[in-house]
Amino acid sequence: MIAHRGFSHVAPENTAHAVHRAAAACADAVEIDVQRTRDGHLVAIHDRTFRRTTDIATRWPGRADDPVESFTLAEIRRLDAGTWKHPNFAGVGVPTLREVLDVLRGTDTGLLIELKEPGAFGGIESDLTDVLDTHPGGRPEDVTVQSFDAETLHTFARLRPSYRIGLLTLSTPLRPQLVAWAGVVNPWHRGITETYVRRARLAGLQTYAWTVNEEQEMLRLARAGVDALLTDRPDLARQALLSEPCARSGHVRFR
């Protein structure tokens, strides 16, 4: 199972805390969303603005609807990205991609990176390769890169062909063989059937399902043969799909 935006059911999404909690819960991988700051740093955040998941409306009300790329990393460091979830997370910040990789280093938890609306960040594929090439946790066997934007994925694949590529889709592609270049197809879970998974596999594609938080749907997709589930509830997925408990909690380091 893949923890969607980290263990976002119990910790503020796309933060180092959520990533750590996902690793401690024995998630196979963690999914995060990546965008670029004005001064060229890759940060983990889903929305195109900071309004929903930080205190920006209080700190800088006039900038609450400004896009991520209009902020420097130093400015982003001043935002509280935890209190909206629970007061216990007050002061938690927006992490960089390097900091997410730091949390996962030394665990056996993989990373699924979604390039979020990459058309707004020209050249972000090269920025991503720079981070992956220079961080010990950026190895191809540990990282998958995904996006809704096929052109961006093609560009990244040309730069680093050894990485697994995932194409996000709102529905199941009618002819999976046409997207077999990606290696992984990741449709919205409600449209996935056993027949589709079989057709995708014949085309050489793995099938990931997003975002699944109901136990019965998890079981249905497992019977359909999907290769991975993205979920806000890795604890529930483990309980529903696996018999053994997670024994990792005491062995995951958090920096």
PyMOL commands that set and color helices and strands:
alter all, ss='L'
color gray80, all
select helices_A, chain A and resi 16-24+56-59+61-63+68-70+73-76+87-89+97-104+118-120+124-134+150-159+176-182+189-191+194-202+215-224+234-241+249-251
alter helices_A, ss='H'
color red, helices_A
select strands_A, chain A and resi 2-4+29-36+42-44+110-115+143-147+164-169+183-187+206-209+228-231
alter strands_A, ss='S'
color yellow, strands_A
deselect
rebuild
show_as cartoon
